[in-house]
Amino acid sequence: MGLIGEVVLLPFAPVRGSFWVIQQVLREAERIYYDPATVRAELARLEEQLEAGEITEEEFDRCEDELLDRLEIALRSGETTGDGTTS
């Protein structure tokens, strides 16, 4: 984009900057959400809740299925190393 284009779009710089920040936050949130280490920790907490009687077997099964789906997506994407970091 040339100098004229930059000058014309200058008033929109704050909006473009805000959009970039939002994209970065969403990207990081998705990385954490699908991180295998995070999902495994949530599975462990879920099992502890079941053993402590805090949730029913049906709730456990439903939540476990959701977490296993997330883990499958994470492992298929191959974007994380499984220890909380990206590759």
Protein Blocks (a to p, Z undefined) as FASTA:
>chain_A
ZZklmmmmmmmmmmmmmmmmmmmmmmmmmmmmmpmklmmmmmmmmmmmmmnopacfklmm
mmmmmmmmmmmmmmmnomagonopaZZ
